[in-house]
Amino acid sequence: MLKAKTFVKKTKRGNIIKVVREHYLRDDLSCGSLLCGVCPNLSPAKLCVKQNAESSIVPKPHYLVIDTNVALHQIDFLEDHNITDVIVLQTVLQEVRHLNDSLYKRIRTIIENNSKRFFVLCNEHHRATYIDREPNESCNDRNDRAIRVAAAWYEEHLKHLDVDIVLLTNDNDNRDKAIKAGLKSYQVMDYVKSLKGCENLIDHLSVQEKGDKTSTVHDKKVMFDEHLSLYDIKMGVKSNRYHQGKFEASRENYLEGFVSCTAYDKQVIIRGLKNLNRAVHEDVVAIEVFPKNQWVGSSGTVQLDEKVDDEEDMNTMAEGTSESSIYVRPTGRVIGIIKRNWRNYCGVLLPTVNTEKTRHIFIPSEKRIPRIRIETRQADVLMSHRIIVSVDCWPRSSRYPLGHFIRDIGPMGDRDTEEEVLLLEHDVPHLPFSKSVLDCLPKLPWSIPDYEFVLRQDLRNTTVCSVDPPGCTDIDDALHYKPLPNGNCQVGVHIADLSYFVRPGTALDLEAQKRGTSVYLCDKRIDMVPEVLSSNLCSLRANEDRLAFSGIWEMTKEGEIVSRRFCKTVIRSVAALTYMEAQILIDDKSRTDPLSEGLRGLNELAKKLKQRRIEAGALTLASPEVRFHIDSETHDPIGIETKELKETNSLIEEFMLLANCEVARHIEKEFPQCAVLRRHPSPPLTNFDLLVNAAAVKGIQVKCSTNAELAYSLENANIPGDPFFNILLRIVSTRCMMQAVYFCSGMLPEEEYFHYGLAVPMYTHFTSPIRRYPDLLVHRLLAASVGQDKTYTELLDRNIVHEWCENMNYRHHQAQLVQRASIALHTQLYFKDKCMDEDAYILFVRRNAVVVLVRRYGLESTIFLKAVDSKVEFVYEEDKCKLTVGRVTLQMFDRVIVQISVEDCNIQHKKLRMKLVNPIIPGVSVEPIYVTMGNNDEPHVPRPDSARH
């Protein structure tokens, strides 16, 4: 049956056109019931009559029909294993897809799970269930009516069976109309309460479902201003009265936040809960900027939300300290929310004496997320566990947002639980690879096909070796060095050819694209591709034939490039060395074998390449890195040390940088609109204010108008007798940098390709395809440019490549954060049952706290200073990076002594504790802001690009 939809629309040019769309209706679509003997078997039936849980209000076997509101707000209820035999209408799916793409994907995942028995009925194309929109009927009302019509059709269609149809809806009007039409219809709460043995399922319901008790208990007082409508916001932004941007909550002060918007060079500061107006970290908000005479700066005060009960208190609406930074910036308030970016949050319940009450406060692991009020009947069990909670809403009358319990992760302090928290909090895909992904892998044992030796250059007789950290199994780069008769030398950089195994558009490729990068925790690795590739077939292991993509250069002894070529090769590495082993071969002059001589030749070239980079303005920055020694049986850390860099580290770094720069120029020339490149934007000069002031206090002048000036200043910034000062200065310089990002060349002008940290006009990542998806894309582009592979549509579409780059930037950043959090977790495990005094240095000074760095362990913590004697004065001199407390002065870069221990008197508060013990400050309580297990602290400004892996 054919129906025609006719409507008119206005084009961008203002023309009115008539549109006629054909809409086909069918009478051969299946109802999806295994018991139905009427419907044709065109689609696999899923629905049966064996519910996992019996209902007291619907005693007969039944199928559930859900409306759009249930799909949008009760997804956790739908995902529960007890909820089966559900009919999802096409009308509902289309609405959910339009309103919330992430929820749509979750519903599709449920539908694809055959054990859940969710069936999709294409009611919009079914002759018996399709309806036209009536005159003056809204779209929502038409869709609600379509849902009722479909439910009624099921009731009639299956009347010969002993099966009920139950419409679940929280819309009172929709439910009343359904009941009036003779349908069985219930609210989700009523249905859940009727399920036998599912008492805890109530905890999974969204706050909207739990009724007036939670959402209106504090309606007698209004704590926040009402948010403006999206229409008012749109008009305000258009007239420049309002501005929009992403909200970033402060890590140190819960009463402050920042919004980046295009109208101002600096972030707009938002101070006070009332002005924050229920904005949550990463929400897209609309703000109103105050007049300039009301602008302030950051308070410089460390202030955490330490309220110990869940009672509302109007005093908590305080604006925070009246103190302000000397560096004034635009200041404003949040007047509306454009887009909520809420997610599921890991954390713990606030301890309470009365665990029998149902209302509790949840404390997220991410300190920038406010506490969340939830209802649960399992508090006695969950008090000592890590749990996951979802936010539902934030009423004007509530001090905290309202949410609901999703699931229990496991006991606090358990290493597996804490590691799962890290992965979940940082959104790291870590589930085992699916069958469809594994089906893409070659069958073992595998060997290189004969035809590949025809298509590739055979370099198996060349002395190739790899140099990596100890224990590395995913070896993706190797080098060779060969003297030439003309006095020059040939240098080869050989990279694992992952693109041979991962073909575009396959399930394996899509999974690698989703993951974006391998993630390295202290005791394990989460691969981007299955281990059979990362640690076996693609890993350039010693004495095994491997496929590679090679860059080969003829160079003079001074490191000048004479010629270059890129080709696919077959190599056979003669040695898989560690940095230490390679250094020993270089230093042992008695060794004259080709491998040792080649390493020495590479080392000499690397020194010249590095010197040339530094002269061009490349920065040599620093960040503390540590390595743990893990017990092979318990997997607990038994030792910790800072990583020591050797000449061979620099050797590998220089040739990886060379290859990346050379490939970047090549693919950008061949594919100027879709090359995958990496840029490091120049930071605003204001980012260096703190660095310049802190160095000036020590008598050091730091110039930073260009990267070359900064590099020169850092190289000459030394204090006699304090060799660590220069390292501290470089660490702080790192915090001033912008984040290096991947981008599509066709989306930016060429002058913005520049990489500030490396001082090169163009850069990409080519050298680690096993562990980075952008490298795999670069391999595909490079292979197409040299005629050894074909392009495909998506690879040449700059908009699609731009979307890939955005995901890769996100995944790369999250991987960095989770790696740092893993170090913090294992540091805490290492200090269990230990109490040690260690040297530390003050990295930053706040109005009531200092941030210290323990050099030996690369451990950073904020230590809070609180006066216990009213006579003690705090004098904060921001321009001098100095805090005077009584007679004691604490200044940036000063050396102090701290005591490190783990406080484990209560499992709920098991935390790493760092306390200032020298200097002693009379009349002041010197307490740490604990570094908790699973915390995800990061520098305020992301670190720049790393040279290798």
N, C-alpha and C positions, 0 to 999 in steps of 0.2 A: 504494500500500500504506500502511495506517495502523497505526502502533504507538502505544501509550499508555505514557507514563512516569508512574508513581505514586510519590509520596513524601510524607512528613509533615514539617511544620516548626512551629516554635514562634513565636508572634506576640509583639509587644512586651509585651502584657498577660499573657503566660504561657500562653495557650491553645494547644492542639495541634490543628492542622487538617490535613486530608488534601488533597493537591493532585494533580490528574490533568491531565497535559499531552499533547496529541495531537502526534505526531511523524510527518510524512509522508515516505515513501520513494518514490523514482521510479526507473524503469528506462529513462528516455529522456534521461538526462544525457550530454553529449558527453565523450569522453576528451581532446579538445583537440588531437589529432594531425592534421596535414594529410594524412598517409598513410592514415589509417583510413577504410575505406569502409563500416564497420558502423554507427558511431554516427550518430544523427540530427543534423542541422545546426541545433541549437537555439541554440548559442552559438558565436561566432567561434573557429575553430581557430587556434592560434598555433604549436604545436610542429612543428618540421621536423627534419631530420637533418644540418644543416650547421653543426656547431659552429665557433666562431671559433678554437678551439685544439684540436689533437689530443692524445689521451691515450695514453700507452704501456701503461697497465694496463687500459684499456678501448678497444681499438683499433677496435671496431665503432661505428657511430653509436649514440648513447644519449641517454636522457632522465635528468635528475637529479631525485631526490625528496629533499627536505630535511626534517629533523626540527626540533622547536622550538628545541633548543639551538643548532643551526646558525643559525637565523633570528635568535636573540637575540644571539649572540656573534660572528657572522661576517658582519655586514651589509656591511662594506667589501669583503669578498671577493665577496659577491653583487652588489654594485654595479659591479664591474669589467666592462669591455666584453667580456672574453673569456668570461665565464660566461653562457651562453645555454641555452635549452631546459630550463627548470626547472619542475617540477610542485610547486606550493604547495598543500597540502591545507587544507581548511576547518578541520580540527582544529588545525593549526599556526597559522593566522591568528587563530583565536579565542584561543588561548593567548597569543600575542604581544600581542594587543590588551588582554588582561586584565593582562599583566605590565608592558608598556612602551608607552605610547601613541605616543611619538615614534618608536620603532622601527617600530611598526605603520604610521605614516604614510610612513616611508621605504620600507617594503616595498610599500605600495600604489602609491607613485610608480614603483617598478621595474616592477610589474605593468602599469601604464598605459603604460609605454614599449614600444611594439610591437617595436622593434628588439631588445629583450632576450628576447622570447619566453618570458615567464613566464606559466604557465597555472594558474588556480585551479580545482581540482576540489572540488565540494561533496560530499565523501565522507560527511559526516554525514547526507545526504539521498539518497544513492545506494543503491539496494537491494543491490547487490553488495558494497559496501564498508562499510556501517554495521554496527557491532557493539554488543552490550549489554555493560555492565560486569558482570564475573563476581563472585560472592560473595568477599568479603575482598580484592578487587583494588583497589589505590589508583587515584586518578584519573590520576596520571602513568603508571602501568603500563598502564592501559586505553588512554590516548592513544598511547603507544608502540606498543601492539599494533594500534591502528587505523591507524597509519602503515604498519606492516609489511603489514597486510592490503591496504591500498590499493596499495602497491608490488607485492604479489603479484598483485593483480587486473590491474594494468597489464601485468605480465609475461605473464600468461595471455591477456589481451585482445589484445595486439599480437604474439603468438607467430608469426602468419603473416607478420609483417614482419621485416626484418633489423635490429631495433632492440633494444638492451639497456636495462634499467631499473637504475639505480645509486642505491642509498640512501646518502646522505651523513649520517653521524652520528658524534659524538665520544663517545657513550655506549657504553662497551665492552659492557655487558650487552645493550643494544638491538642492537648490531652482531652480537654472537655469535648471538643468537636469529634475526636476519635471515639470517645465513649458514647456520645450521642448517636454516632453512626453504627453502634453495635460492636465496636472493636474493644479488645482488652488492652488497656493502656495504663502504665504505671510510671512513677518517677523512679529514677535509678536508685535512690536511697531506699525506697520502699521495697524494690525488687531485691536489692542486696541484703537487706535485713531479713528477707524471707528465705534466703539460701541457707541450708543446713550445713554446719561445719565451716562456714566462711565468715565468722565474726570479724576477723582481722581485715577482711576485704574493705570494710568501711573506711579504714585508714587511707586507702588508695583513692578515695573519692575527692574530687576537687572541692574547694571551699564553697563554690557556688552551689554545690549540691547539698552541703551540710546544713543549709537553712539559716534562719535568722539568729540562732544562738551565737554563732561565731561572728558573723559579718556585721551585726548591728548592736553588739553588746555595749559598744562605746559610742553609739550614735548621739548620746547626750552632749558630747563635746566634739568640736571640730578642731583638728590640730593642723591641717594643711589647707592651703588655698585650692580651689577647684581648678582642674586643668582646663585650658581652653580647647574648644573643638578643633578638629583638623582643618575645617573650613576657615575659622578665625586665624589659625596659625598660618595657613597658606596665604591669606590676604595680608597678614602682618609681615611675613617674610618678603612678600612681593613689594611691599612699601618700605622695606628696610627698617621697620619698627622693631621687628623681632629677627633673630638669627637662629640658624639650626646647626647642629653638629653632634658629634659623639661625646657622651659624658664619660669622664674618667674619674673615679673616686680616688681620693688620696690614700696612700698606703699608711701614712703616719697619723692622720687626723680624720676621724670619721665625720667631723663637722665641715670638711672642705672637699671640694671637687673641682674639676676643670673641664672646660668645653673648648674644643678646637673648631673655629669657624673661619671662613674665608675672609670675612670683613676685617679681621685683626691679625697682626703678625704674631702676637703672643696669645697663649691660651687665656680664655676668660675664666676668672676665678669665681667660684660660687661658695659663699661661707654661711654657715648656719643651717640647721635642719629645715627651718621654714623656707629658706631660699632654695635649698636642695629639692624640696617639694616632691619627695617620693621617687626621685630619679635613682636608678640602680646602675651600677658600673656597666658600661658599654651600651646603654640605651641611647637611641637617637632622640635628642630633646630639642625643644624650642626655648630660647632664652631671651630675656629682656635685659639689655645692658644699661647700667645706671649712668647718670651724668658723671663727668670726669671728677668733680669734686667729691664723689662718693667712692672713687676707686681706691682699692687697698692692695696689699701684697699678701703673700702667704704668711701665715702666723709664725711659722717656724717652730710650732709647738707640737710635740708628740702627744696625741690624745686618742685613746682607744675607748670604745663603748664597753664599759665594764659594769653595766647595770646587772645586778645579781638576781633580780626577780622579773616577772613579766607584767607587773602592774604599770599602768599608764601614769605618767608624771609630766605635767605640763612644764616642769622645770627642765626636762630634757630637751625642750625646744629651744634651749639657749643658743645664742649665736656663736658661742665659743669665746676664746680670748679676744680682748680688744686690741691686743698687740698686733703689729703688722710689720711686714718686711719693708725695708727701705726701697726695695725694687717694686714700685707700684705697677700694677697691670690692670687691664679692663676687668670690671667686676659687674656681676649681674645676678639674676635669679631665674630659676626654671619656671616657665609659665605653661608648659604642656609637653606631652610625650608624643613624639611622632611614630616611634617604633620601639616596642619592648624587645630586648634581646635576652630575655630570661632563658635559662637552661636548667638542667637538673644539677643540684649542688650536693657535694659531699661534706660531711661534718659530724658534729656530735650534739647531743641534747645537753642543755644547761642543767647541771646537777640540782636536784630538788629533794627536799626531805620527804615530801608527800608524792610518791610515785603512783598513787592510785588516781590522782586527778588526771583528766584527759588533755587539758591544755598545757602545752609545754613550749619552751623557747629553744630553737635550733640555732647552733652557732656554726656557720659555714667555715670550711678550711681556708677559703679565700677571704682574707681579712677585709677586702674592699667591698664585700657583699654584706648588707645589713643582716642582723639576726631575723629569723623567720618564725612566726608563731604557727604551730601546727597542733592538730588533735590526734592523739594516739592512745590506744588502750594497752600498748605493749611497752610502756616506759620502763617497767621493772627489768625487762630484758635488754632494752635498747640503750640504757644509760651507760653501759660499758662497751658499746659497739660504735663502729663507724656506720653511718646510714646515709641514704640519699633522699633528698627532699626536693619537691618541685614547688615553685611559687605560682599561686593562682591569681591573686589580686592584692592591691594595696589601697584600702579605703582611706578616705580623708580623716576618719576618726581613729585610726590605728597608728600607734607609734612604730610598729613593725609591719612588713608585708605578711600576708596570710598564705599558707601553703599546706601541702599534705605529704605524708610519708609515702615513699615509693618502695624502697627495699633496704634490707640489712646487708651490709657488705661483709662484716665480720668483726671479731674482737679487736679492740684498740691495742696497739703494741705488737700485734702479730705482723711479722714482716710481709707475708703475702697480702694481708689486708691493706697495710700501709702502701705497698707498691701499687695495688689496684686503685687506691684512692688517687695516687699521683697520676696514673694513666687516665682515669676518668675525669679528674679535675682539669687536665690539660687536653682533653679531647683527643687522645692518642688511640687510633684504631689498633687493637691488640688481640682481637679474636683470631682463632686458627683460620688458616686459609680454607675457603669453601671448596667443595668437590669440583665445581665448574672451573675454579682457578687451577686446582691441581691437575685437572684433565688436560690443561694446556702444556704441561711439562713433558719433556722427552722421556721416554722409557729408559731405565737403567738396565744394564750397562750401556753407555752411549759413547760413541767415538765420532770424530770429525768425518763427515762424508767426503768421499773422494773428490766430488765436484768442487768442493770448497778450496782445494789445493790448486785448482785451475783458476778460480776467480780471485784468489788472494795471493799476495806476495809471501813466499815461504822464507821466514827469518829464523827458522829453528836452529840454524848453525851460528847465529849471532849470540854473543855473550850478553844475555839479558838477565837482570836480577831485580828483585823488589826489596824495598826497605820499609818496614812498618813497625808499629808498637808491638811489644811482646803479646803473644796470644791472639794476634789478629788472624782470622780465618777468611774474611771477605776481602781478599787482596785484589784491588781493582786497578793498580798502576804498577808499571815496571819501567826500567830505564836501560839504555845501552849507550856505550861510548866506544867510538872506533877512530883511531888516528888515520888520516888520509895522506897519500903520497905527496900532495901539494903543500903539506904543513898545516892544513886545516884539520878539523875533526868532524865526525858525524855523530850527532846526538839523536837518540830516539826515545820518544815517550810513548809507551804502549799501554792502552787502556782496554780493559775487559769489554768485549763486544756483546753487551747484554741485548742490543737491538736484534741480534740474530734469533734469540729465543723469545723475546717479547714483541709480538707483532701487533700493529695498531688495531684497536677495536676489539681485541680478544678479552675474555674475562680476566686474564692475567694482567693485561695492559690497564684495564679499567680499575682493577684493585690497586696496582702500583700507582696509578694516577691519584686515586683517593688517598692513599697513605702518604704519598709525596716524598717521604724520606724514611730511612732507617732511624730508629731511636736507640740510643746507647745509654742504658742505666748502668749502675756500678757493678751489678752482678749478672746482667743479661742483656741481650740485644733483641730488639723487635724489628724484624726484617721488613723491608719494603717489598721484596720478592721472596718466594719460598727458599728454604735453605739449600735445596738441591741445586739452585742456581747461585745463590750468594756465596756459599761456602764450598761449592764443588765445581760444577761445570763452568762457571764464569770466573771463579777465583783463580788468579794467576799463580797457581801453586808450582813449587819447584819440580823440575824433571817431568812435567806433564804437558802434552800438546794442548794449546789453548787458542781460541779465536780472539783476535784483538783488533782494535782500531788504532792506528799508529800515526803519529806526527814525526816526521824525520827531517832534521835540519842539518845543513852544512854550515859550520860556524868557524870563525877565526879563533885564535887563542885568546883574543880579547873579548870574545862573546858576541861579536858582530855576526849577524845572520847573512849568509851568502845566498842560500837557496832553501826552499821549503817544499814539502809535499805531504799530502795526507792520503792514506790508503788502508784498506783492510788487509790484515796479515794473519799468519799463523806463527806463533812464537812458542818457545820452550825455555822457560826460566831456568837458569842454572843454580839459583839460590834464592830462598825467601829469608832475608836477613831481618834482624831487629836493628834499631838505631844503634844500639851498643855494639852489636857484632860488626856492623858496617864501619863504625868509628874505629874499631880495633884494626880492621883490615887497612883502613886509610893510614893509621898512625904507625903500623908495623912496616917500616921501609924495607925490611928484608924480603917482603913478599912481592914478587914480580910477576905473578900469574895475571892473565888477562882480566880477571874479575877485580883484583885489587888495583891494578893499574887504571882500569876503567873508572873505578870509584874515585881515585885520586884526580883523574882528569875532570870528572864531573864536579868534584868539590872545588877545584880551582876556577872552573867556569862559573859555578854558583856564586862564589865570592865576588866575581866581577859583575855578574848580573845584579846582585843585591846592592853593591855599591852604586851602580848606575841608577837603580830605583830610588835609593835614598837621596841621591843628588837631584833627582827629578821631583822630590817632595814626598815620597812615600813615607808613611808613618810606621814606626815600630812601637806599638802600644803593648799593654800588659794587662793580664787578668789572672788572678790566682787560680791554679789548677792543682788538683790533688789526685793521687792514685791510692786505691785501697788494696790491701792484701786480704783475700777472702779465704776463709777456712773451707776446704774442699768437701767436708762432711756437713757442717752446720750452716754453711753459706753466710756466716756472720763475719764482719770485718775484724781482722786480728792485727792489722797494722795500717798505718796511713802515712803518706809522704807527699811532699810537693813534687810535681813533675820537673825533672831536670832536662833542659834542652841542650842538645849537642850540635856539633857542626852538621851532622847528617840530617838533623831535623830541618835545618836551613837549606841543605842541599836539595832535599826532596821538595821543599816548599818552592824554591826558585824555579825548578823545572815544571812544576805543576802550574805556577803562575805564567810561565812562558807559554805553555801549551794553551792555557785558557785564553790568554790575550791573542795569540795567533789565530785560534779557532774563531774567536769573537769577530775579528776583522774579516775573516774569510766568509763566514755565514751571513754577516751583515751586508757584505758586498753582493753575495749571490741572492739573498732573500731580504731586501731592505724593508719590506713591509711586515714580515712575520718572524724575524730572527728572535730567539730567546736569549736575552742578554741580562746582565746584572749590573746595577748601578748603585753607587753610594753617594747620596746627595751631600752637598756641602752644608754643614750645620750653621745655623744663624750665629752671628758673632756673640749674641747675648747668652748663648749656651756656655760660653767660656768665662763668663763673669766670675763665677766662683773659683775656677782654676786660676785665673789671673790674680785675683785678690789674695788667694791662699799662698800662691808662690811669692807675691810681693811682700807679704808679711815675713817670709823667710829670706828676703833680700834677693829674690830671683825674678828676673823680668821674663815674662812669657808673651811672645807676640803670636797672634793667631789669625791675622787677616787672610792668610793663604795656608794651604797645607804644608808648603815648603817652609814658611816662616815657623809654623808650629813644630815641624820636624826638627828644624835647627835649634829652636828654643829648648825642646825636650832633650836633645842630644847634649846640650851644654848646661843643663840644669843640675848641678851637682853641689853638694854640701860636704866639705871635708869632714871625715870621721863618721859620716852617715850615708853609707852606700845604698841603703834601702829607700832613701828619700826620692831618688830618681824613679824607682819602680812605683812608689806611691803616686808620684806625679803622673806617670803614664796610666796607672789604673784610673785615676780621676779623669784624665783626658778621655779615656775610653767611654766613661759615662756621659761625656759631652757630645758624643757622636750621634748621628742619625742612624737608622737601621738600613743596612744594605738590602736591596730588594730585587727580585726578578721582574722583568718587564718585557713587553713585546715592542720591537723596534719601531713598528708602524704607528705606535700610540704616542710617541714623544719626539720632539725635535732632537737633532743629533747633538746639540750642545748640552743636552741633559743626560747624555749617556755616561758622562764622566764618573769615574770611581775615585772619590776623595781620598780614601785610606791608602789605596795602592798607587795613586797618582798616574793612572792610565786613562786614555780617552775612551777605551772600550774594553769590556770584560764580560766573560761568561763562565759557566761551569761545564766542563767537558770531562774532567778526570775521575769522576766517581759515579758512574751510572748504576752500579750495584746498589748504592745507598741513597741516590738522589734522582728524582724523576726528571728535573730540568736537564740533567746531563744526558738522559736517554733521549729527550726531544732534540737536544743539540746534536747527538750522534745521528739521528734520522735526517736532520737538515744537512749535516756535513756529508753523509753518505749520498744523499741526493745530489749535492753540489759536485761531487767527484764521480758521479755516474755509477755508483755501486748500490743504489737502492732507488725506489720510487717514492715520490711524495704522495700525499693523500689530501683530500679536501679540507679536513679539519686543521691539518698542519699549516695550510696556506691561508687560513681565515684568521685575520688579526684579532677579531673580536673573540673568537674561541680561544686563541692563544692567550689573549689578555685574561680571560677567565681562568685558564690553567695557571697562569702566573700568580693570580690572586690567591688561589688555593695553595700553591707551592709556598708562597710567602707566609701564609697562615701556618701551614704544617711545619715549615722550617722554624718559625718563631716558637711554636708550641714545643717542638722537640728540644730547643735550647732551654726552655723553662723547665721541662720535666727532667732534663739531665741535671740541672742545678738542684732541683728539689730532691732528686735521688742522692746527690752528694750530701745534702743536709740530713736526709734520713739515715744514711749509713754513718755519717759523723756522729749522730746521736747514738746509734747502736754501738759504735766504737767506744764512746765515753761512758757506756753503761758500767756502773760499779767503779768508776774512776772519778777522781777529783784532782785537778792539776792546775797549777799556776803557770801562765804562759805570757810571753811578751806580745803586745798588741800595739797597734797604731790607730790614732783617731783619724778616720776618713772624713767625717762630716760632723759639724757642730749644730745642734738645734737649740731652741730657746730653753728647753728643759730636759735635754738628752744629748748623748753623743753616740755616733755610729763608729764602732771599732772593727778593725780587721786583725785577726790572729794570723800572723805571717806563716807560721809553721803549717797550719792546716787550711789556709785559704778561707777561714771561717769568718763570717761577718754577722754582727748583731748590734741591735740598738739597746743602749743601757739608759734607763729612765732615772732621772734625778728628782727626788721629792724632798722638800724641806720638812723636817720634823721639829725644827726650832724656828719660831716665827721671826727671830732676829736675823736669820740667814737671808742675805739678798742674792738674787740672781741678776747678773748684768750681762746681757746678750749684745755683742757687737758684731752684727752681721757682716759689715764691710771688712772687718779684721778676722772673720772666721774664728771668733773667740767667745768663750763663755766663762765668766768669773762667778764662782759660787763661794761666797764668804771670802776667804783669803787664798783660795785655790783657783788657779787659772787653767782652763782646758782649751787648747788651741789645735786647730787642724794640723795633722802630721806629727803631733806630739806622741812620744812613746809612753805607754802605760802598761800596767800588769793587770791581767784579769784572771779570774778563777773559773774554770770550766767544769761542769758536773751535770749529771742528769737527775732531775727531781722526780722520783718515782714513788713517793709516799702514797699517792693515789693514782690508780691507773687512768682515771679521767684526766689527770693533769700531768701525765708523764711527758716532760719537756726537757729540752736542752737548756741549761741555765748558765749564763755568762754574767759574772759579777765583777765590778771594778773593785780591786783591792789596793791599788796604788796608782795615783795618790789617794790618801785618806782624806775625806771631806767631812769635817766636823759638822754636826747638826743636820746632816742630809742622809736620807735613805737612798742607797745606791742599789737599785734593783733592775734586773734585766726585763726587757720585753722578750719573752721566751721565743726561741725558734722551735716551733712545734714539729712533730713528725708529719711529713706530708705538706709542709708549708711550701708555697710556690713563690717565694720572694724573687725579685729580679731588680736590677738597677732601674732607677727612674727613667733613664734614657737607654734604649737598647744598645748593645755592643755592636761594633762594626763587623764587617765581613771577616771570616776566618780564612786563612790562606789555603788550608787543606781541609780535608774531611769535615 
